[in-house]
Amino acid sequence: MKVKSGYGNGPNYKFRLAKALAKQLKLEGIEIELVTHGVEREVYVFPLIKNLHEYVRAPDTTRPDYYDYPFPELANYWKERYCLPRSKRNDQWRTWRKEQVWQDIARFL
């Protein structure tokens, strides 16, 4: 059974392979249930200091040398690199309503 691997192809390769197998078994009349934790997570990381590797290796003896990015530049980078591509892959955001988003946020405050 072939499943694409590598960055940009979704969650863990092994889990996608297991899901594909479960789907195939279901087509053959064998019922199987996969259990997941259901916790969605997103983490966006990019270096904010020029000497990131040195600082991570020796934070007690190295001072961070921060980049001085203007905020509009950071916001544009995030938009182009993460926001727009994801919005094309997943259009669930089209059904959002402003009032509901604020209610959802308020639950966590």
C-alpha positions in Angstrom: 0.0 0.0 0.0 1.4 3.4 -1.0 1.0 6.6 1.1 2.8 9.8 0.3 5.5 10.8 2.8 7.3 14.0 3.6 6.5 17.5 4.6 3.2 18.9 3.4 1.4 15.5 3.1 -0.4 15.6 6.4 0.1 13.9 9.8 2.5 11.2 10.7 3.3 8.8 7.8 2.7 5.7 9.9 -0.7 7.0 11.1 -1.7 7.8 7.5 -0.7 4.4 6.4 -2.7 2.8 9.3 -5.8 4.9 8.2 -5.3 3.7 4.6 -5.1 0.1 5.7 -8.2 0.5 7.9 -10.1 1.9 4.9 -9.0 -1.0 2.7 -10.0 -3.5 5.3 -13.4 -1.9 5.7 -13.9 -2.3 1.9 -13.1 -6.0 2.4 -15.7 -6.3 5.2 -13.3 -6.1 8.1 -14.2 -3.4 10.6 -11.4 -1.7 12.4 -11.4 1.4 14.6 -8.4 3.8 15.0 -8.3 5.8 18.1 -6.8 9.3 18.1 -6.4 11.9 20.9 -8.3 14.5 18.7 -6.1 17.4 19.9 -5.4 19.8 17.1 -2.2 21.7 17.3 -0.3 24.2 15.2 3.2 25.5 15.9 4.9 28.0 13.7 8.6 28.5 14.3 11.2 30.7 12.8 14.3 32.1 14.4 14.0 35.5 16.1 17.7 35.6 17.0 20.7 35.4 14.6 22.7 33.1 16.8 19.9 30.6 17.5 22.0 27.4 17.4 24.7 28.8 19.6 22.2 30.1 22.1 20.3 26.8 22.3 23.6 25.0 22.9 24.8 27.3 25.6 22.0 29.7 26.9 23.9 30.4 30.1 27.0 31.8 28.3 25.5 33.2 25.1 23.5 36.4 24.7 20.8 36.3 22.1 21.5 38.5 19.1 17.9 39.5 18.1 16.8 40.2 14.5 15.2 43.6 14.3 12.3 42.7 12.0 9.7 45.3 11.4 6.3 44.0 12.4 4.7 44.4 8.9 7.6 42.2 7.5 6.9 39.5 10.1 3.2 39.6 9.5 3.7 39.4 5.7 6.0 36.5 6.1 3.5 34.6 8.2 0.7 35.4 5.8 2.6 34.2 2.7 4.3 31.2 4.3 1.6 29.8 6.4 -1.8 31.5 6.3 -2.5 31.7 2.5 -1.3 28.1 1.7 -3.3 26.7 4.6 -6.4 28.6 3.6 -6.2 27.0 0.2 -5.8 23.5 1.6 -8.6 23.8 4.2 -11.5 26.2 3.5 -13.3 25.5 6.7 -12.7 29.2 7.7 -15.3 30.2 5.1 -18.1 29.1 7.3 -16.9 31.1 10.4 -19.0 33.9 11.7 -17.5 36.8 13.7 -19.9 36.4 16.6 -19.2 32.6 16.9 -15.4 33.1 16.8 -15.7 35.6 19.7 -17.9 33.2 21.7 -15.4 30.4 21.2 -12.5 32.7 22.3 -14.5 33.8 25.3 -14.8 30.2 26.6 -11.0 30.2 27.2 -10.8 33.6 28.9 
